[in-house]
Amino acid sequence: MTANPYPLGLRLAGRRVVVVGGGAVATRRVPALLDAGADVLLVAPEISPALRAHADAGRLRWLPRRFTPDDLDGAWLVHVAVDDPAAAASVSTVADARRIFCVRADDRQAASAWTPAVTRHGPVTVAVLGGGDPRRAMTVRDAIRTLLSARKGPLLTDSVEEGPPLNPSAGGNPSAGGNPSAGGNPSAGGNPSAGGKTHTGRVALVGAGPGDPELITVKGWRLITEADVVVADRLVPGLLLDELRSGVELVDASKIPYGPSRAQEEINRILVDRAQAGALVVRLKGGDPYVFGRGGEELLACAEAGIPVTVVPGVTSSVAAPSAAGIPVTHRAVAHEFTVVTGHVAPDSPSSLVRWDALAQLRGTLVILMGLKNLPAITATLLEHGRPADTPAAVVQEATTGAQRVVRSTLGQVAADVAAAGLRPPAVVVVGDVVAALNPA
């Protein structure tokens, strides 16, 4: 008879956790460790673009090489996220000798610790261990999530007004199967029959929202828990990936600004290929799929191949980022319109489609996405065409997340202030009197 596991909540803030491996499994596991405040050491010769973004932002330390026993010095926990049984066994052997609990993605029975199926609802975290049955753990987890979402009260909230109750009939597919962390074979993804599904292949373009994982829509969350394949961008909240089934194929289509990216044509090919094989494919995108998300291109590619597509709108950062910083994009007697533009192309570039001279003449709010690199040129162009230098301006980095930072300034000074503060993408720029509407100087 196998002994039951002893459930425990680990307080990892400031404590070293080692993650060995840099692929899809590590991409799914690391965000929850960072959310817990762990001091994450990532050991892998190569890592995914999403993990590289965490490393570049200083949220974790990456050693670009293979594991050595000394990597466990000072560690409290180790996650082995590789699909090579021999390599995984060598890490867990060292961990056992040092009495460090070890989670193994390749073989849960050989591990000394399991990660459960998890759902989060404000301050409440529910973790489910299914007694070795991944489908049972996922089904119970989804049922609990539905009940929590349908209930309000001081025990389940941080005194924040919650949205409308979740429709229990929309709360996940019990036959979707698979504990996302029950140690299934990470290379088993892409199987259209995972969880016993027999649906016709289709694609869902799902907006994941601006960064806070709780800001995804109910429909969007339901689709990612039912998905066979998830194609995710870098701006997708990492904690959402922690709720995927173990048999899901996770394709990291991260686009780090001005760095490595997977060509859009390849993304389109993957969507069509997996759907034609009978899979439910979720294209998970930060913000809204159609706000500078190239969702239209993906829909056209699927339509050309005869693949049915569902579009699930998301909360766009163009509105959410200013809101999270206390800036309304419109305000009575201050601004009657707001304009959203992309700043990834310099104003003087022949490929720019933005009429910056016309925008400078508007009195309303200007919201600029992906404009941090070109901010000096953008502000200079707006000033050149008549926007006053003392116009209030603000930049919001990583809005709605624990890493959110806000710099308030003026149009004439904001580029210098942002550089001095060391702000980095993703960031949203807001220009207009609304910046000072609720926060007068």
ABEGO torsion letter per residue (X at the ends): XBBBBBBBBBBABGBBBBBBEABAAAAAAAAAAAAAGBBBBBBBABBBAAAAAAAAAGABBBBBBBBBAAAABGBABBBBBBABAAAAAAAAAAAAAAGBBBBBAABAAABABBBBBBBBBEABBBBBBAGGBAAAAAAAAAAAAAAAAABBEAAABAGBBBBBBBBAAABEBAAAEEBAAAGBBAAABGBAABGGBABBBBBBBBBAEAGBAAABBAAAAAAAAABABBBBBAABBAAAAAABBAABBBBBABBBBGBBBBBAAAAAAAAAAAAAAGBBBBBBBBEBAABGAGAAAAAAAAAAAGBBBBBBBBBBAAAAAAAAAGBBABBBGABABBBBBBAABBAABAABABBAAAAAABABBBBBBGAAAAAAAAAAAAAAAGBBAABBBBBBBGBGBAABBBBBBBAAAAAAAAAAAGBBOBBBBBBEAAAAAABBX
